[in-house]
């Protein structure tokens, strides 16, 4: 059996995922490097943390209830 096409496909998928991830994190880093974005994040940080915390508590409660 010829495994070369499978290896090439898997390699291409791996490279694509790496490039997309690097691009996304670069965009986020450049966005948060600006003082305006940093001020905006500082303003909504507490409500955003509370929302994420409530979501995690809700997910934990659902997992506990499903047991």
Sine and cosine of phi, psi and omega as CSV:
sin_phi,cos_phi,sin_psi,cos_psi,sin_omega,cos_omega
0.00,0.00,0.65,-0.76,-0.03,-1.00
-1.00,-0.03,0.93,-0.37,-0.05,-1.00
-1.00,-0.05,-0.06,1.00,-0.06,-1.00
-0.86,0.50,-0.72,0.69,0.02,-1.00
-0.87,0.49,-0.61,0.79,0.00,-1.00
-0.92,0.39,-0.68,0.73,0.02,-1.00
-0.90,0.43,-0.66,0.75,0.02,-1.00
-0.90,0.43,-0.68,0.74,0.02,-1.00
-0.89,0.45,-0.74,0.67,0.00,-1.00
-0.89,0.46,-0.61,0.79,0.07,-1.00
-0.90,0.43,-0.67,0.74,0.02,-1.00
-0.90,0.43,-0.64,0.77,0.04,-1.00
-0.89,0.45,-0.70,0.71,0.00,-1.00
-0.89,0.46,-0.70,0.71,0.02,-1.00
-0.90,0.43,-0.67,0.74,0.01,-1.00
-0.88,0.48,-0.71,0.70,0.02,-1.00
-0.89,0.46,-0.67,0.74,0.02,-1.00
-0.89,0.45,-0.70,0.72,0.00,-1.00
-0.92,0.40,-0.69,0.73,0.03,-1.00
-0.90,0.45,-0.66,0.75,0.01,-1.00
-0.91,0.42,-0.72,0.70,0.02,-1.00
-0.88,0.47,-0.65,0.76,0.04,-1.00
-0.90,0.44,-0.69,0.72,0.01,-1.00
-0.88,0.47,-0.77,0.64,-0.04,-1.00
-0.92,0.39,-0.52,0.85,0.09,-1.00
-0.91,0.41,-0.68,0.73,0.04,-1.00
-0.89,0.46,-0.68,0.73,0.02,-1.00
-0.90,0.44,-0.68,0.74,0.01,-1.00
-0.89,0.45,-0.69,0.72,0.02,-1.00
-0.92,0.40,-0.60,0.80,0.03,-1.00
-0.89,0.45,-0.76,0.65,-0.06,-1.00
-0.98,0.19,-0.04,1.00,0.08,-1.00
-0.98,0.19,-0.33,0.95,-0.02,-1.00
-0.99,0.17,0.65,-0.76,0.00,-1.00
-0.87,0.49,-0.57,0.82,0.00,-1.00
-0.90,0.45,-0.70,0.71,0.02,-1.00
-0.92,0.39,-0.60,0.80,0.03,-1.00
-0.90,0.43,-0.66,0.75,0.05,-1.00
-0.90,0.44,-0.68,0.73,0.01,-1.00
-0.89,0.46,-0.66,0.75,0.01,-1.00
-0.92,0.39,-0.66,0.76,0.02,-1.00
-0.87,0.49,-0.55,0.84,-0.02,-1.00
-0.95,0.33,-0.61,0.79,-0.06,-1.00
-0.97,-0.23,0.14,0.99,-0.10,-1.00
-0.88,0.48,-0.76,0.65,-0.05,-1.00
-0.89,0.45,-0.76,0.65,0.04,-1.00
-0.88,0.47,-0.60,0.80,0.02,-1.00
-0.92,0.40,-0.68,0.73,0.06,-1.00
-0.89,0.46,-0.65,0.76,0.02,-1.00
-0.90,0.43,-0.66,0.75,0.02,-1.00
-0.90,0.44,-0.72,0.70,0.02,-1.00
-0.91,0.41,-0.63,0.78,0.05,-1.00
-0.89,0.45,-0.68,0.73,0.02,-1.00
-0.90,0.44,-0.62,0.79,0.04,-1.00
-0.90,0.44,-0.67,0.75,0.02,-1.00
-0.92,0.39,-0.63,0.78,0.06,-1.00
-0.90,0.44,-0.67,0.74,0.03,-1.00
-0.88,0.47,-0.68,0.73,0.04,-1.00
-0.91,0.42,-0.65,0.76,0.04,-1.00
-0.90,0.44,-0.65,0.76,0.03,-1.00
-0.90,0.43,-0.63,0.78,0.03,-1.00
-0.91,0.42,-0.68,0.74,0.04,-1.00
-0.89,0.46,-0.65,0.76,0.01,-1.00
-0.92,0.39,-0.62,0.79,-0.01,-1.00
-0.94,0.33,-0.52,0.85,-0.02,-1.00
-0.97,0.25,-0.28,0.96,0.01,-1.00
-0.96,0.28,0.00,0.00,0.00,0.00
